[in-house]
Every structure is written in C-alpha cells, then in structure tokens.
Amino acid sequence: MVGYSFGMPRQPSHQVQPKKEKNPRRDPVAAGERDATQNRAAGHHYFLLEKFETGVVLSGTEVKSIRAGRANLKDAYALVKDGELWLLNAHIGPYEHGNIFNHEPLRTRKLLAHKNEVEKLQGKTQQKGLTLIPTRMYFKNGRVKVEVAVARGKQLWDKRETERRKTADREARAAIVRSRK
C-alpha cells in the first residue's frame, strides 16, 4: 500500500476564502433581519408588562403577503379560548398575485405556544385590566412569529406623563450633545 496514509486528513493546498453571502440582494424580511410589521400604537395605549414569542398558523398566500409588507396589527388582540391562543383582527392584505384561493384579510388565526405558556397567559388575562396585544410580526428562520405582550391599558394622564418623560429625556440628550461640541 504505497502512497496511502490513514493518519491525518490532508490539508487543502489552495487558499480557502471566507464564504460569501449567497444572494447579497436578498429580502431582509425573509432572512429574519427585520420585522415584517410592528404595532406602534401598542406602546402608546398600553403598559407592556411581559412579552411572549408565538408561532402563527397561516395559509400560503398569507405568508407571501406578509413578505410583501401587507400586514397590519393596529387593532389586533389575542384571546385564550378553550386552552388555545387566537389572534383576532390582524389584517393581512390579499396577495396581489393570488387567485380564487386567496385568503380572507381579517380571519381569526391560531397562535402556537407551549401549553404551560398558554395556561400562564390565561391566568394573566383573567386578572382585571390585563389583555393580550400583539406587538410585532417578524420572520425567524423562515417562519412567521408573532410577539404577544401582556398589557394594561393606559389612562389619558398616563399617556401625558409618558410623553413628558420622553420629551425630557430627548432634551437632556440634546443638551449633552450640545455641551460636547
């Protein structure tokens, strides 16, 4: 057996270059690099206490529509019913290249979470003043995820106080930047 070596694996004789990204113009939403949609009004109208990541049951045209940026969570909320988690009032616009099998935009969608998480959320929502609000929808490893927050509604004076704090913080940061120049 001349010429065979069974000890160490052979080292490549050429220079190995780092792997390049397959498609540099790939959609960042599909790659999970940014949100598909956010519920910006949720932070204004509610105190967001605790957040959970859930999956969502979708049809094919709904996924394509979310990738195209046609989802809206503004008036959406979640509900625990019969031990299952449901997403209501989430608007996912019809897919523009769809056919007669296109989805209904405001249908009720099932959220996927572990049983202990669903039981925990059910216990929280039975407390007075707490509800479940979807805060964002995003892609993670090619799958659509919905972030659901346990939320308590803000009164008008709470909203004013939050706005005052944001304004004061913004002015303080601006003053620090001005003093450095």
Secondary structure by P-SEA (a helix, b strand, c coil): cccccccccccccccccccccccccccccccccccccccccccccccccbbbbbbbbbcaaaaaaaaacccccccbbbbbcccbbbbccbbbcccccccccccccccbbbbbbcaaaaaaaaaaaacccbbbbbcbbbbcccbbbbbbbbbbbbcaaaaaaaaaaaaaaaaaaaaaaaaac
